[in-house]
Amino acid sequence: MKVLLFLVAATAALYFASAVEPECVKHGDKKGKAYRGKIAKTKSGKPCQRWDKQFPNRHTRTAKKYPNTGLEANYCRNPDSHHSGLWCYNSLGKKPRWENCAVPTCGCLQKGDKLGLKYRGKLAVTKSGKPCQRWDKQAPNRHTRT
């Protein structure tokens, strides 16, 4: 039984680490200038507007005017070093015009805990920015990891 529990925990930790760790802001990058991940939703869950589009929000933050800042697709970025960190324009409308993104900080795992077995944080977002299903729920995905 202990071996089975260990395998379940290790599997969950490996999935968690591979799903979340690449999508994070490195320590020391307080404004997220170096972030090149693919999270494309605001803190409130609104999808980001593409940086190469001018609708619904017209803007001057383009790859041409802000080269080497990663303005591709609709990913959260901080091309102008805004003090509040990573942000994007709201693709659903003009209210709000833009909003900060909820991109976690890297390094959630303790030193020496490569599998994340000691992790007790509150990160609940997948690599693509989707909210994680609660462990105590069986929908939309049924599972035995309770």
QUIZI-V930679 format. One line per field, one symbol per residue. ss: DSSP state (H for helix, E for strand, - for the rest). burial: I if it has 9 or more other C-alpha atoms within 8 Angstrom, else O. A space follows every 10 residues. Layout:
BEGIN
ss = ???
burial = ???
END
This chain:
BEGIN
ss = -HHHHHHHHH HHHHHHHHHH ----E----- ---------- EE----EE-- ---------- ---------- ------E--- ------EEEE -------EEE E---E----- ---------- ----E----- E--------- ------
burial = OOOOOOOIII OOIIOIIOII IIIIIIOOIO IIIOIOIIII IIIOOIIIII IIOOOIIOOO OIIOOIOOII IIOIIIIIIO OIOOIIIIII IOIIOOIIII IOIOIIOOII OOIOOIIOOO OOOOIIIIIO OOOOOOOOOO OOOOOO
END
